[in-house]
Amino acid sequence: MSERHLSIILLEDVAFKMLVHKVGKTFNISLPYKNIKGRFIAEGCTANYKISVIDRIDDLSDELCDEHHVLNVTVTFNNPLHLEKIENEIKSKLGKENIKWESGIWSKTTADETYRKIYPD
């Protein structure tokens, strides 16, 4: 089995608490959050993947802040077709709940593999 990570740049210009509520509703999961080294991170699991929402604000320094919140999805799979199914499911859920996002990028599993980017439909 392999593990892949999908990082999605969110374009939601809302407070972190509000975004966590919206993402939790989208995936029908609870997303408790805590401050980890100056940044709020919310985490929860569905039956098929782990969801993390990372705040754009870093309270250690303004220079460490990001322009956008990030949605990370961690998938454990043994079939590449399963990965595409999950990707389509995530894109569909984000679209149905009108969560604005710019793009996402899948991590590589081997050094010779290329990064795969995805975009909203």
Salt bridges, closest charged atoms under 4 A:
GLU3 OE1 - HIS5 NE2 3.38
GLU12 OE1 - LYS22 NZ 3.08
ASP13 OD1 - ARG56 NH2 3.06
GLU43 OE2 - LYS50 NZ 3.42
ASP55 OD1 - HIS69 ND1 3.40
ASP58 OD2 - ARG39 NH2 3.41
ASP66 OD2 - ARG39 NH1 2.75
GLU67 OE2 - HIS68 NE2 3.62
GLU87 OE2 - ARG116 NH2 2.84
GLU97 OE1 - LYS25 NZ 3.99
GLU113 OE2 - ARG4 NH1 3.28
ASP121 OD1 - LYS91 NZ 3.14
